[in-house]
Amino acid sequence: MRSAFDKLISWTGLALAAVLLVAGGLLTWANTFIDNQVHDQLSMQGITMPEGEALSSLPKADAEALEQYAGSPLDTGPEAKAFADHYILVHMNASSDGQTYEEVSGQYVGMTDEQKASPEGQALGGLRQTLFMGNTLRGLLLYGYAFATIGTIAGIAAIAAFVGAGVLLVLFALGIWHARRTPTTTEVGTSAGVPQLV
């Protein structure tokens, strides 16, 4: 009975190991696919991370966040987030005195046609367009960062799945070994050291 139970548990562990191996393979594929897509799509934009004067002109905290990527092509999720949050956003806030696109757009839409045609109105319209484009680019870059993060999580999960499968395979081998060492049957009605009646 004990031997059969050991075998049942062992084969169940083997089945779970197989599931984890398949999951690990799929997660590895997801990690590789996402990393390649993020790299290719970001590389197509042809953005170079700021360096030199472009970097030194930023506030200290933003310059420090970008310093590690200075001069490199923007082709990874972390670089996309750094560029979006510490370069594009800084320039957007500087040009609009911290106003959002919605605030600037609301002011522009509330103008009369004559006001929009004035130098002030045209400047506000240009700022509105600049903020719109900045928000669009930031959104695309942050989407790239989000997908890159998902790819990283998939890679970590793949490693965990492979480790789990390895542990289960070891336990399977030990379980089978133990089952072979356990007697499959035990005589009923006998006990060691007690003479049997004839």
Secondary structure, DSSP 8 states (H G I E B T S, - for coil): -HHHHHHHHHHHHHHHHHHHHHHHHHHHHHHHHHHHHHHHHHHTTT-B---THHHHTS-HHHHHHHHTTTTSB--SHHHHHHHIIIIIHHHHHHHHTT--HHHHHHHHHTS-HHHHHSHHHHHHHHHHHHHHHHHHHHHHHHHHHHHHHHHHHHHHHHHHHHHHHHHHHHHHHHHHHHHHHS-S---TT--TT-----
